[in-house]
């Protein structure tokens, strides 16, 4: 019994301590709210003074309509704040505050008057802004002081946003009292007073809702059914050729696009537009011009990724070793957030176009076809269920937008976390309920964005495609593997024309999480992904990057290992980047090593990505990199030179110092890669993309010189995978790819000219 009593006393103490923190939060909220009301009152006095002059900005009637009851609200909350502040400062568990909340609740009639006048206030303000440029400028630049940092720190707010603050305050009053009552013991003298204040507030809120119900019919989807949030997420909207970061909310009857604004005291959303689902379509009512998407150079995106990796590593070190330096950690977090937001804004390039039946069009950019299909499906499905929704008034739209802060399910931009880098190998086969020409693509996320990593063969007119194909996929902190099944459309007149693109039709999609625990298992992990009647069977195995990247001695010293790729095949999208079928690559390798006469026949029947993968494998399995272990440090140092003339002299001299077979091979490859990049508009492989693929393959040192950990159990973080060493290798190759000409001795040039053209 004694133990139980002590436990109860302990819980009571904790509850009373929590009560203090709840009241401290209420006090801070009141201080912020008072600063908002002060910002509203600040222009009211000079506007009133000017109204009696010969050149008034607004009339007295307009001023009274816009600022109706704002002074009274300020006085009520100032009195409440002045009463609460000393009681919290002189805190004890016996301190009483219930009388202050009870008095506040008894004055809610002022809020009733404000809410009844709210729509008139907003409409009057809008008309005055249109008629008077001076007032329009004032209403867009109202200054709210920061209560934490002092009066010198201010933030700009619009008049419309500030007028909504009291409306929002009404809806939050009951929540505040609920929180306080939860941490006030029933034996405390405040308990009955707070209960009374809560009863008054609830009755007041109910009466407000009932009286405004005729004006808020659009807040109901169907009779007796409230609006529900179905899906939300960050997207990039394309506005007049510029990328804009948005948060999109799909409700059961409409789609709302909002902009997140960080303000003093928290965050809020500004509505950009909304479309009732009954008025939304994916097909343009009229012929529209093709969408022009501004592309961000890959080297810029890689530079952002490098910064993110370094900031994460630095932040982790500060957390572990310098826990007391909170200002340093806060500064690093701010920088990291800025870079992550920038990456989110710049990366997506796949369009999702939406049209309003009134002719207005909107364009969002997605990171993958999977994501785009997901949004399309849920929008179309919900359109079948919802009924016509009346237009929202400005107050209703403001209330809905404000509620998004609490309703949102996605709070942070989608970025992957640090995780051991591995290479996965996949084996796929499937069944389909319909006869179709099918193929699958595999996507994994890197830095929060998904990209296509592999593509199976097309199986013609079958219900049981037996791909039986293996792929090796590089992972960069990836958390999810996505699989999409397409029906190949050979008749271009029947292709899907949505989003202004000709695409094959998605038959199904599914995904699996790349569980860290599964990554530690070396055996094949079998799974089945069901999707829209199609079943695809996968077996997944993970290999540490340490083993997948280190150079191995040749098993056949006398083997011949090379590949030819025709110009036509250079037009394959993602050539050299997209993984080829591992079994095909191994078959080609074996054929070259055994001098098989059927190599040319095999190549004509194989996917171009398998042939490209064979070439990459050849360079990866060289016992020593093409740029040699001895010269590699010099290349890495030369690329950092700032003087362009000195850099060119150094890099060319180093290149000509390579053994002749290495130099000839490299120049041969260099010429081929440049010609691949000539069709960048089709294959999407720029010089930088090619340098990213081949740089580490051609320059990465042998195991003894590599910075990759020798201990196979040691994790390799994302920061390490995008380390300076890797980026240096990419930069070296990129430099040579961008040089217009490379002078070489005649003897070596003759060797090149003698070679068979690629």
N, C-alpha and C positions, 0 to 999 in steps of 0.2 A: 504493500500500500504506500509506503514511504517513497519507493522508487517511482511509482506512478505519479505521485503528488509532485515530486521534483521535476519529472518530465513535463507535466502540465504547466508548472511555473516557468520552466525554460521556454516552452512554446509561447506562453503569454508574453514573456519578455521580448522574444523575437518578433511577435506580432506588433507590439507597441513600438518597437524600434522601426519596423517597416512603416508604421503609421507616420512617423516623422519624415521618412523619405518620400512618402506619397504627398504629404503636405508641402514639402520642399519643391517637389515637381509642380504642384498646383501653383505655388508662389511664382516660380519661374515662368509658367504659362501665363499667369495674370500679368506679369511684367511685360511680356512680349505683346499680349493683347492690348495693353494700355498704350504701348508704343504705336500700334496700328491705329488706334483711335486718335492718338495725338497727331499722327500724320494726316488723318482726315480733317481734323480741326484746324490744322495749321493754315491752309489756304482759305478756310471759311471766313475768318475775321477780315482779311484784306478784301475779299470778294464782297462782303457785306458793306464795308466802308466805301468801296468803289460804286456800289449799286445806287448810292444817293448822289453821285456826281453826274456831270454832263456826259461822261464817257464810261458807262457801266460795262463790265465784262459779262455779268449775268444780272437778271432782274431779281428782286427780293423773293418773288414767288418761286423762281427757278432754284434759288439757293436753298429755300426752305424745303422744297421737294427733294432735292439731292441729299442734303445733310439732315434730314428729318430724324429727330430723337438721338442723334449722335452725341451732342453735349450731355444729355441726361444719362446715356449709357456710360459715358466716361466718368461722370460723378459717382455713379453706383459702384463701378469697379475700382475707382480710386479709393473710395471709402473702405471697400472690402479688403483691398491690398494693404492699406495703411493699418487696418485692424489686425490682419493676419501676420504681417512681417514681424512685429515685436514678439508675438507669441511663439513663432517658430524659432526666433533667435534666442529666446529665454525658455528653451524647451525642457519639459519634464514629461514623464509618462502620464502625469495627472492633468496636463494642460488641456483646457477646453477651447474648442473652436466651433462647436455645433451652432451656437447662437449666430455667428457670422454667416454660415451657410443658410440658416433658416431665414435670416433677414434678406439675403440675396434672393432666395426663392420667392419671397413675398413681393418682390419688385419686378417679377417677370412680365407684368403687364406692359412695361415699357418695350420689352422685346416683341410683344404682340403687335403693338403699334408700328414698330420698325419693320417687321416682317410683312404686315399688310401693305406697307408703303413701298416695299423693296422694288417691285417691278416698275412702279412709277419713277422711283429714284434712278434706276438704271436707264430707262427709256429717256428720261429728261436729260441725263448726262450725255447719252449718245447723240441726241439732237443738238445739244449745246456744243459738243465737240465738232459736229459737222458744220455748224453755223459760225463758230468762232475759233480761229486758229490759235489764239492766245490761250483760251481755256483748254483746247485740245493738248497743247504742249504742257500745261500745268497738270492735267489729269493723267498724263503718261509718265510724269517724273516726280511723283510724290515720294518724299524721303522718309524712310523708317529708320530710326536710330537703333543701334544695337545695345540692349541693356547690359550685356556682358562686357563689351569693350569700351563703353562710355559714349558720350554724345557725339564725339568726333567721327565715329564709325557709322556710316549710313548705307542703306541699300534702296534702290529705286523700286517703286511699286506703282501699279496703275490704279486709278480711282475705282474702276470696276472690281478689281481684285480685293481692294480694301473694303468696299461696300459689302462684299460677301462675307467678310469676317464675322460680323454679328450673327448672320444666318447660320454659319457653321458652328458658332458658339452655342446656339440653342440645342443643336443635335448632340453636342458633346457634354452638356450639363449633367445629364443622367449618368453617363459613363464615369465622370469624375466622382460623383457621389457613390456610385457602386463600388469603385476602387477603395474609397475612404472607409466605407461601411465594412468592407471585407476585412479590414485590418483594425477595426474598432471593436473591442470586446463588448458583449451585450451588457456587462456590468458597468461599463464606462458611462458617466453622465452624458456624454455626447451622443450616445447611441440613439435614444429616442428623438433627439433634435435632428439628427442626420436622416433618420427614417422619415420624419415629417417633411424635411426639405426634399427628399427623394420623391415622396408621394406627390408633392406640389409640382415638382418638375415633370414627372411622368404624366400627370393629368394635363399640364400645360402643353407638353409636346403632342399628346394625343389629340387635344382640341385643335392645335395648329394643323396637324395632318388631316383631320376630318374637314376642317373649314377650307383647306386648300385642295382637297381631293378633286373637285370639279376642274380645277386649273391644272391638275397633275395626272390627267388620264394617261398621258404618254409614259408615266412611270410604271404602268401596269402593262404587261405583255398580253395577258388574257384576263378575263374577269376572275378576280381572286388569285391571280398568279403574279408574283413579283418578278422584277427583272433579275436575271442571274448572270454572273460573269462565267463564261465558258472557257476562255483562253486569253492569255495576254503574253506579250513579249516585246523585246527591243527589236526595232527594225530601222533600216535606213530608207528614208523617203527621198525620191529624186524630185527636186523642186527647181524648175527652170535651169536644169543642167547642174545644179549643186546638190551635194549629199547633205541631208539633214537627219540627225539622230532623233528618233521618235519612240514612244511607247504606245503600242497598239492594243486596245482592249476589245475583245469580241463578247458582246452581251447577247442574250437570247433573242433580242429584236433589232440590234443595231451594232455597227462597227464604229468605235471611237478612236481617233488618232490624236494623241496628246504629246506635249513637250514637257519634259521634266525640268523644273526650275529649282535650283538650290538657293534658299533664302535664309536670312537670319532667323534662327529658331526652328528650322526644319526645311521640308521640301513641299512643293505643291506642283500640280499639273495645270498647264494651260491648254485648253482645247484648240486644236488646229482645224478639225472638221469631223463630222460624223455622217454616216450613211445608213438609213434604215435598210435592213436586209431585204425587204420587199422591193427596194428601189436600186439594189446593187446587181450588177451583171459583170461577167468576165469578157463579154463580147462588146466591142464598140458599136454604138448605134449607127455611127457613120464611119467612113474610111478615115483612119488616123495615120499620121506620119510614123514611120519606124522610130523606135525609141533609141536615142543616142546616149550611151552610158559612158560617162567619163572614167577612163581606166587609170588606175594608180600603178606606176612602175613597180615591178616586183622587188627591185632593190630597195625601194622606199619602205615597202612592207617588211622586208627582212631586217632593215635597220631598226624599225619599231620593235620587232620581235627580240632583237638583240638587247635593246634597252630594257624591255620588259623582263627578260631573263636576268640581266645584271641587277636590276632594281629588286627583283624577288630574292636573289641571292644575298644582296646587301641587307635587305629587310630582315631576312632570316638570321643573319649574323648578328644584327643589332638586337633582335629579340632574345637571342641566346646569351650573348655576352655583355650587352649594355642595357639591361632592363630598365635602369633608372632614367635613361635618356629618352623620355617620351616625346620631346620636341623633335628629335632626330627621326624617330619612328613615324610620327605624324607627317613630317615633311616627305619622307620616303613613300608613305602610303598615298599622299596627294599626288606625287610625281607618277607613281605606278598607275593610279586611277586615270590620270590624264592620258598616259600612253595607251592604256587598255581601251579607253573610249575612242581614241584616235584610230586604233587598229580596227575596232568594231565599225567605225564610220567608213574607213577606206577599203576594207576587204571585200564585202559582198559585191557580186556583179551579175547575178541571175535575176531577171525581172519578174515581178508579179504585178500585173496591171489590173486595176479595178476601175469600173465605170459607173457613174451615177446615171440614172435614166434621163436626167436633165441635160446630159451631154458632157458633164465635167468628168475628167479622167484623173487617176492617181496612179503613181508607180512606186513600188517598193522593191528594194534589192535584197535578195536572199543569198545565203552562202551555199545552198545545195538544192538539187531537185527534190530531195526527200522533204525538206522543210517547206518548199513551195507547194508540193502536193498535199502535205498535211493541212496547210491553211486553206487550200482550195476545197478539200474534202469536207472539213468541218463547216465552212461557210455554206457550201451547197446543201449539206445535210440539214443545217439549221434553217435555211431558207424554206425548206419544205414544211417546217413546223410552225413558223411564226406567222402572225397576221399583220395587217397594215398598221403602222404606228404613226400617230399624229406627230407633227413637228414639235420639237422641244422649244419652250420659251427660253429666254436668256437665263432666267433664274434656275430653271430645271436643268439646263445644260451645265451651268456652273455647279449646281449641287451634285450632279452625276460625276463631273470631272473631279471635284473635290473628294468624292468618296473613293476614287481610284487609289489614293494613297494607302487606304486600309485594305482595299479589295485585292490589290496586285499580288500575284503569286510569284512573279519573277522580279526579284529585288536587285539583282546585280547583272551586269552585262556578261554574256556567256564566254568565259575564258577557262581553259583547262588548268589543272593544278600540276605541280611538279610530280613526276612519277618516273620510275625506272624505265628507261627507253629499251624497247625490245623489238624484235622482228617476229611477226606472226606468219604462220603458214596455214593456208586454208585449202580444204578439199570440199568441192560442192557438187551436188546433184539434186534433181528435183522432180516433182510431178505437178501437172497442171490439169484442171478439169476440162479445158477447151483445147482444140487443135489450134496451134498458133506458132509463129516464128519468134522464139524467145531467146533472150540473153539477159545476163545479170551484171550489175556493177556493184563494186564494193567501195564504201566511203569510210574514212576514219577522221576524227577531229584532231586538229592541231591548233593550239592557242585558241580553242573555242570554236573554230570554224571547220566545216567539213569539206573535204576535197576528194574527188574521185581517184582511187588508187589502183583499181584493176577492173578488167572487163572480160567476161567469158565469151566463148564462141557463140554464134547464133545457131540455134537448133531449129531446122525448118519443119514447119507443119507437123508438130508432135505434141502429145500429152505427157510424154515422159522424157524430158531432156536429160541425158546422162552426160553432164559436162565432165565429171571426173578430172577436174583440173586443180592444180596447186598454184598458189601465189605467195610470194614473199612480200610483205608490206612493212615499210618502215613506220614506226610509231614515234610521235613527238609528244609525249605526255598524254597520249590518247586515252579517252575514257569510254568511248562507245564505237562499236562497229555497226554500220548500217548496210543493208542489202536492199537493192531495188531491182525488180524484175520488169523488163520492158518487152512489149511486142514490137518487133522490127517492122517498120512500114516501108515497103519498097516502092509503093505508089505515092509519089509526092503530092498528087492532087488530093489525096485522102488524109494527109498528115494533119495532126493537131496544130491549129494556127493560133491558139491562145498565146498571149504575151508577145505577139508579133513574131513568133519563131516557129519554124517547122521542126517538130520533135516527134520521136517515137512515143507510143502511148505507155504510161506506167500501168502495169497489170497488178502489181502488189509491192508492198514494202514492209520491212521489219528491221529490228535492231537487237543487239545483245550488248550488255555491259562488259567491258574488259576488266573483270574483277581482279584486283591485285593478288588475291590469294590463288586464283587459277593460274596467274602468271608464274607462280613459283613451281607449278606442276610441270614436269618435263614431258609427260605423256600427252597423247591426243585427247582432247576434250570434245566429245560429240554432242551436238545439239540440233534441234529442228526448229526452223522459223516458219510458222504458218502465216500466210498473208493472202487474204481475199481468195481463198480456195486453192492457192498454190502452196506447196510445201517444198522448202529447200533444206537439205540436210548439210550441216557443216561439221567439220572437225577442225579444231583450233589447237595450235601448239605454239608456244612462245620460246624464243631463243634470245639470250642476252646479246645486246648490241656489241659487247666486247668480242664475242666470238664471230658475229656476222660481219664485222668490219676488219678484223685483223687479217693480214696477208698470210697465205698458206703456200708452202712449197708446191711446185707443180708435181702431180702424180705421174705425168707422162712427159719427161724432159724433151722427147723428140716429137711431141704432139703438134699438130698444126691447128691454130685456133684463130679464125678471122671471119668476117661477115661482110656481105654486100647488101646495100639497101638502095632500091631504085628511087628515082626522083618522085615518082607517083606516091610511093609509100611515105615520103617525107610529109605528106599532107595529113597524115593521121594525127588527130587531136591528142595532145599530150605525149607525143612520141618521146621515148627515153624516160619520161616521168612516170607514166602509167606502167604498172607491173605486168610483165608477161607471165604466161602459164609456166610454172616452175618445171613441170615434167617435160614440156616442149624444149625449154632452155637446156635441160640436162641431156635430152636426146640429141640436140644440135651439137652440144659440146662433145658428146661421145662420138658423133659422126665425124666432126673435124679432127678429133684426136686419133681416130682410126683410119683417116684418109678415105672415108667412105665416098664412093662415087655418086651416091644418091643424095648428097647434100643439097644440090640445087633443086631437086624434086621436092625434098622435104621443106625447103624454104618457101617454095611456091605455094605450098598447102598450109603453111603456118601463119598465124596472126603476126602482124608486123611488130607488136609489142614483145613477142617471144624472141624475134630476131634482134630487136634493139637490146633486149635484156641479155642476150648472148654476148653482144659486144661489150656491154658494161661488165659482165662477169669475167670476160677475158682480162680486162685491165685490172679488175679488183683482185684476181687471183695471181697476178704477177708476183713473184717472190719479192721484188723490189719495185717501188712505184716508178712510173715512167720518168718522173723528174729526179729520180735517184735520192737516196737517203742523204748522201754527202752534200748535195746542192740544195736540198729542201730548205734548210735554215736561211740560206742566202736569198732564195726567192721570197720567203716570208718576210725577211728584213727589207729587201728592195722595194716591195710593194708599198711600204709605209713611207717612202721618201716623198716629200712634199713638192720639191722642185721637179717640174714635168720633164725637163731636159735630162736632168740627172737620173730620174727614174727610168726613162726610156733607154738611156745608155746602159745602165746597170742591168735592166731586165733582158735586153737583147744580148748582151755579152754573156750573161748566165745561160740563156737559152742555147746560144751557139757553143757553150761549154759542154753540153750534153753529149754522151756517146752518139755516134752517127746513127745507129739503128733507132735509138730513142728519139732523136731529133726528127728523122725522116718520118717515123711513125706519127709523131705528134703533129707535124706540119700537114701530113695526110689527113689526120683526124680533124685538125683545125679547119681545113678547107671544107670538109664534109659538114661540120657543125655550122659553119657560116651559111652554107647553102640550105641547111635545115631551117635556120632563122629567117631566110628570105621569104618563106611562106608562113611567117608568124601569124598573119591575119587569119590563116586557116587552121594551123596546127597549135596555135596559142603557146608556142615555145620561142621565147625571146632569147637573145644572147645571154642575158642574166639567168634565165631559167636553165639553159643548157650548162652554164657555168656552175650553177647550184647542184646539178645532177652529177657532172663529171669532175668538178674541182676536187672533192675528197677522194674520188676514185683514182685520179691521176697523180695526186700529190701526197695523200696520207702516208706518213712514214711507216716503215715496217714496225713490227711489234716492239722491238727493243727501243725505238725512238718515239713511239706513240705516247701521248699523254693519257690514253685510256687506261683506267685502273687495271692492274694485272689480276687483282683478286676478283674472281667471278661472282662472289657474293656481295661485293660492294655496289650499291645502286649508283646509276648514272643519271643525274637530274637533268631536267629540260634545260636548265641554265648551262650545263656542261655541253649538251648536244648542240647548242647554238653558241659555243664558245668562240673566243677570238681565233683559236687555231683553225676551226672549221671555216669561219668567215674569211680568214686569210687565204685559205686554199681556194675558196670561191673567187676571191678578188684577184688572185694571180691568174687564173684561167680567164676570168672576165676581161682582164687587161689585154691579154694576147688576142682574144676574140675581137676586141674593139680596135686593134691596130689595123690600119688599112693594108700595109705591106710589111713583110718581114724579110729583110735582106739576108741571103744565105750564100755560102760559097758555091761555086759552080758545080763542084763534084757532088755536093749534097742535093743541089737542085736537079741534077741529072737523074739522081736516084728517084726523086719524087716524080719527075716526068715519065720515067720508065714504068711507074706503078700503073696498075689498071685503074681506070676512072671509077669512082664510086657511083 
